[in-house]
Amino acid sequence: MPEFYVPILKWKEGERLALRRLSDEAKNNLCPVLNIMKETKPDSFASEIIKNWGEGRRFYLDFHPTFRDDLNDFMEAALTEPESSKLANFSKQTYRVFSINT
């Protein structure tokens, strides 16, 4: 089983730029968890992933707790973007791994 690093990154400009600047060799050893912030625009989300991470590369999605009720709306809008079909593992199926109630 290949080993790879799984960084947890907020999907903000600095983190996007850092991913974009990585070499292909470095990217091949990563599978980032992208923490999607409330201000993320769903209609350009797939394009931003491709621009900054690359087409067909795997990644995990994590949604900021402020999404609670808006997650389905975000996914519906993001999936209508034509570029979403170019993403390796982007589908309508999402699974909540865990949730902490405070």
MODELLER restraints for C-alpha pairs under 7 A, 6 or more apart:
rsr = mdl.restraints
at = mdl.atoms
rsr.add(forms.Gaussian(group=physical.xy_distance, feature=features.Distance(at['CA:4:A'], at['CA:29:A']), mean=4.74, stdev=0.5))
rsr.add(forms.Gaussian(group=physical.xy_distance, feature=features.Distance(at['CA:4:A'], at['CA:30:A']), mean=5.24, stdev=0.5))
rsr.add(forms.Gaussian(group=physical.xy_distance, feature=features.Distance(at['CA:4:A'], at['CA:31:A']), mean=6.76, stdev=0.5))
rsr.add(forms.Gaussian(group=physical.xy_distance, feature=features.Distance(at['CA:5:A'], at['CA:29:A']), mean=6.17, stdev=0.5))
rsr.add(forms.Gaussian(group=physical.xy_distance, feature=features.Distance(at['CA:5:A'], at['CA:30:A']), mean=4.78, stdev=0.5))
rsr.add(forms.Gaussian(group=physical.xy_distance, feature=features.Distance(at['CA:5:A'], at['CA:31:A']), mean=6.30, stdev=0.5))
rsr.add(forms.Gaussian(group=physical.xy_distance, feature=features.Distance(at['CA:6:A'], at['CA:30:A']), mean=5.83, stdev=0.5))
rsr.add(forms.Gaussian(group=physical.xy_distance, feature=features.Distance(at['CA:6:A'], at['CA:31:A']), mean=5.02, stdev=0.5))
rsr.add(forms.Gaussian(group=physical.xy_distance, feature=features.Distance(at['CA:6:A'], at['CA:32:A']), mean=4.95, stdev=0.5))
rsr.add(forms.Gaussian(group=physical.xy_distance, feature=features.Distance(at['CA:6:A'], at['CA:33:A']), mean=6.55, stdev=0.5))
rsr.add(forms.Gaussian(group=physical.xy_distance, feature=features.Distance(at['CA:7:A'], at['CA:32:A']), mean=4.96, stdev=0.5))
rsr.add(forms.Gaussian(group=physical.xy_distance, feature=features.Distance(at['CA:7:A'], at['CA:33:A']), mean=6.07, stdev=0.5))
rsr.add(forms.Gaussian(group=physical.xy_distance, feature=features.Distance(at['CA:8:A'], at['CA:32:A']), mean=5.95, stdev=0.5))
rsr.add(forms.Gaussian(group=physical.xy_distance, feature=features.Distance(at['CA:8:A'], at['CA:33:A']), mean=4.64, stdev=0.5))
rsr.add(forms.Gaussian(group=physical.xy_distance, feature=features.Distance(at['CA:8:A'], at['CA:34:A']), mean=6.20, stdev=0.5))
rsr.add(forms.Gaussian(group=physical.xy_distance, feature=features.Distance(at['CA:8:A'], at['CA:35:A']), mean=6.92, stdev=0.5))
rsr.add(forms.Gaussian(group=physical.xy_distance, feature=features.Distance(at['CA:9:A'], at['CA:15:A']), mean=6.50, stdev=0.5))
rsr.add(forms.Gaussian(group=physical.xy_distance, feature=features.Distance(at['CA:9:A'], at['CA:32:A']), mean=6.93, stdev=0.5))
rsr.add(forms.Gaussian(group=physical.xy_distance, feature=features.Distance(at['CA:9:A'], at['CA:33:A']), mean=6.09, stdev=0.5))
rsr.add(forms.Gaussian(group=physical.xy_distance, feature=features.Distance(at['CA:9:A'], at['CA:34:A']), mean=5.17, stdev=0.5))
rsr.add(forms.Gaussian(group=physical.xy_distance, feature=features.Distance(at['CA:9:A'], at['CA:35:A']), mean=5.75, stdev=0.5))
rsr.add(forms.Gaussian(group=physical.xy_distance, feature=features.Distance(at['CA:10:A'], at['CA:34:A']), mean=5.89, stdev=0.5))
rsr.add(forms.Gaussian(group=physical.xy_distance, feature=features.Distance(at['CA:10:A'], at['CA:35:A']), mean=4.49, stdev=0.5))
rsr.add(forms.Gaussian(group=physical.xy_distance, feature=features.Distance(at['CA:10:A'], at['CA:36:A']), mean=6.29, stdev=0.5))
rsr.add(forms.Gaussian(group=physical.xy_distance, feature=features.Distance(at['CA:10:A'], at['CA:37:A']), mean=6.96, stdev=0.5))
rsr.add(forms.Gaussian(group=physical.xy_distance, feature=features.Distance(at['CA:11:A'], at['CA:34:A']), mean=5.82, stdev=0.5))
rsr.add(forms.Gaussian(group=physical.xy_distance, feature=features.Distance(at['CA:11:A'], at['CA:35:A']), mean=5.62, stdev=0.5))
rsr.add(forms.Gaussian(group=physical.xy_distance, feature=features.Distance(at['CA:11:A'], at['CA:36:A']), mean=5.36, stdev=0.5))
rsr.add(forms.Gaussian(group=physical.xy_distance, feature=features.Distance(at['CA:11:A'], at['CA:37:A']), mean=6.44, stdev=0.5))
rsr.add(forms.Gaussian(group=physical.xy_distance, feature=features.Distance(at['CA:16:A'], at['CA:52:A']), mean=5.62, stdev=0.5))
rsr.add(forms.Gaussian(group=physical.xy_distance, feature=features.Distance(at['CA:17:A'], at['CA:52:A']), mean=6.67, stdev=0.5))
rsr.add(forms.Gaussian(group=physical.xy_distance, feature=features.Distance(at['CA:19:A'], at['CA:52:A']), mean=5.87, stdev=0.5))
rsr.add(forms.Gaussian(group=physical.xy_distance, feature=features.Distance(at['CA:19:A'], at['CA:53:A']), mean=5.84, stdev=0.5))
rsr.add(forms.Gaussian(group=physical.xy_distance, feature=features.Distance(at['CA:20:A'], at['CA:52:A']), mean=4.29, stdev=0.5))
rsr.add(forms.Gaussian(group=physical.xy_distance, feature=features.Distance(at['CA:20:A'], at['CA:53:A']), mean=5.80, stdev=0.5))
rsr.add(forms.Gaussian(group=physical.xy_distance, feature=features.Distance(at['CA:31:A'], at['CA:58:A']), mean=6.02, stdev=0.5))
rsr.add(forms.Gaussian(group=physical.xy_distance, feature=features.Distance(at['CA:31:A'], at['CA:59:A']), mean=5.08, stdev=0.5))
rsr.add(forms.Gaussian(group=physical.xy_distance, feature=features.Distance(at['CA:32:A'], at['CA:59:A']), mean=5.20, stdev=0.5))
rsr.add(forms.Gaussian(group=physical.xy_distance, feature=features.Distance(at['CA:32:A'], at['CA:60:A']), mean=6.20, stdev=0.5))
rsr.add(forms.Gaussian(group=physical.xy_distance, feature=features.Distance(at['CA:33:A'], at['CA:59:A']), mean=6.01, stdev=0.5))
rsr.add(forms.Gaussian(group=physical.xy_distance, feature=features.Distance(at['CA:33:A'], at['CA:60:A']), mean=4.53, stdev=0.5))
rsr.add(forms.Gaussian(group=physical.xy_distance, feature=features.Distance(at['CA:33:A'], at['CA:61:A']), mean=5.62, stdev=0.5))
rsr.add(forms.Gaussian(group=physical.xy_distance, feature=features.Distance(at['CA:33:A'], at['CA:62:A']), mean=6.46, stdev=0.5))
rsr.add(forms.Gaussian(group=physical.xy_distance, feature=features.Distance(at['CA:34:A'], at['CA:60:A']), mean=6.06, stdev=0.5))
rsr.add(forms.Gaussian(group=physical.xy_distance, feature=features.Distance(at['CA:34:A'], at['CA:61:A']), mean=5.00, stdev=0.5))
rsr.add(forms.Gaussian(group=physical.xy_distance, feature=features.Distance(at['CA:34:A'], at['CA:62:A']), mean=5.80, stdev=0.5))
rsr.add(forms.Gaussian(group=physical.xy_distance, feature=features.Distance(at['CA:35:A'], at['CA:61:A']), mean=6.21, stdev=0.5))
rsr.add(forms.Gaussian(group=physical.xy_distance, feature=features.Distance(at['CA:35:A'], at['CA:62:A']), mean=4.56, stdev=0.5))
rsr.add(forms.Gaussian(group=physical.xy_distance, feature=features.Distance(at['CA:35:A'], at['CA:63:A']), mean=5.38, stdev=0.5))
rsr.add(forms.Gaussian(group=physical.xy_distance, feature=features.Distance(at['CA:35:A'], at['CA:64:A']), mean=6.24, stdev=0.5))
rsr.add(forms.Gaussian(group=physical.xy_distance, feature=features.Distance(at['CA:36:A'], at['CA:62:A']), mean=6.04, stdev=0.5))
rsr.add(forms.Gaussian(group=physical.xy_distance, feature=features.Distance(at['CA:36:A'], at['CA:63:A']), mean=4.78, stdev=0.5))
rsr.add(forms.Gaussian(group=physical.xy_distance, feature=features.Distance(at['CA:36:A'], at['CA:64:A']), mean=5.84, stdev=0.5))
rsr.add(forms.Gaussian(group=physical.xy_distance, feature=features.Distance(at['CA:37:A'], at['CA:63:A']), mean=6.64, stdev=0.5))
rsr.add(forms.Gaussian(group=physical.xy_distance, feature=features.Distance(at['CA:37:A'], at['CA:64:A']), mean=5.46, stdev=0.5))
rsr.add(forms.Gaussian(group=physical.xy_distance, feature=features.Distance(at['CA:38:A'], at['CA:64:A']), mean=6.86, stdev=0.5))
rsr.add(forms.Gaussian(group=physical.xy_distance, feature=features.Distance(at['CA:38:A'], at['CA:66:A']), mean=6.50, stdev=0.5))
rsr.add(forms.Gaussian(group=physical.xy_distance, feature=features.Distance(at['CA:38:A'], at['CA:67:A']), mean=6.29, stdev=0.5))
rsr.add(forms.Gaussian(group=physical.xy_distance, feature=features.Distance(at['CA:42:A'], at['CA:74:A']), mean=5.67, stdev=0.5))
rsr.add(forms.Gaussian(group=physical.xy_distance, feature=features.Distance(at['CA:42:A'], at['CA:77:A']), mean=5.61, stdev=0.5))
rsr.add(forms.Gaussian(group=physical.xy_distance, feature=features.Distance(at['CA:42:A'], at['CA:78:A']), mean=4.49, stdev=0.5))
rsr.add(forms.Gaussian(group=physical.xy_distance, feature=features.Distance(at['CA:43:A'], at['CA:77:A']), mean=5.94, stdev=0.5))
rsr.add(forms.Gaussian(group=physical.xy_distance, feature=features.Distance(at['CA:43:A'], at['CA:78:A']), mean=5.34, stdev=0.5))
rsr.add(forms.Gaussian(group=physical.xy_distance, feature=features.Distance(at['CA:43:A'], at['CA:81:A']), mean=5.86, stdev=0.5))
rsr.add(forms.Gaussian(group=physical.xy_distance, feature=features.Distance(at['CA:45:A'], at['CA:78:A']), mean=6.17, stdev=0.5))
rsr.add(forms.Gaussian(group=physical.xy_distance, feature=features.Distance(at['CA:46:A'], at['CA:78:A']), mean=6.82, stdev=0.5))
rsr.add(forms.Gaussian(group=physical.xy_distance, feature=features.Distance(at['CA:46:A'], at['CA:81:A']), mean=6.92, stdev=0.5))
rsr.add(forms.Gaussian(group=physical.xy_distance, feature=features.Distance(at['CA:46:A'], at['CA:83:A']), mean=5.64, stdev=0.5))
rsr.add(forms.Gaussian(group=physical.xy_distance, feature=features.Distance(at['CA:46:A'], at['CA:84:A']), mean=5.00, stdev=0.5))
rsr.add(forms.Gaussian(group=physical.xy_distance, feature=features.Distance(at['CA:47:A'], at['CA:83:A']), mean=5.85, stdev=0.5))
rsr.add(forms.Gaussian(group=physical.xy_distance, feature=features.Distance(at['CA:55:A'], at['CA:86:A']), mean=5.95, stdev=0.5))
rsr.add(forms.Gaussian(group=physical.xy_distance, feature=features.Distance(at['CA:55:A'], at['CA:87:A']), mean=5.76, stdev=0.5))
rsr.add(forms.Gaussian(group=physical.xy_distance, feature=features.Distance(at['CA:56:A'], at['CA:86:A']), mean=6.16, stdev=0.5))
rsr.add(forms.Gaussian(group=physical.xy_distance, feature=features.Distance(at['CA:56:A'], at['CA:87:A']), mean=4.93, stdev=0.5))
rsr.add(forms.Gaussian(group=physical.xy_distance, feature=features.Distance(at['CA:56:A'], at['CA:88:A']), mean=4.19, stdev=0.5))
rsr.add(forms.Gaussian(group=physical.xy_distance, feature=features.Distance(at['CA:57:A'], at['CA:87:A']), mean=6.95, stdev=0.5))
rsr.add(forms.Gaussian(group=physical.xy_distance, feature=features.Distance(at['CA:57:A'], at['CA:88:A']), mean=5.61, stdev=0.5))
rsr.add(forms.Gaussian(group=physical.xy_distance, feature=features.Distance(at['CA:58:A'], at['CA:88:A']), mean=5.55, stdev=0.5))
rsr.add(forms.Gaussian(group=physical.xy_distance, feature=features.Distance(at['CA:58:A'], at['CA:89:A']), mean=6.20, stdev=0.5))
rsr.add(forms.Gaussian(group=physical.xy_distance, feature=features.Distance(at['CA:75:A'], at['CA:92:A']), mean=6.84, stdev=0.5))
rsr.add(forms.Gaussian(group=physical.xy_distance, feature=features.Distance(at['CA:84:A'], at['CA:90:A']), mean=6.87, stdev=0.5))
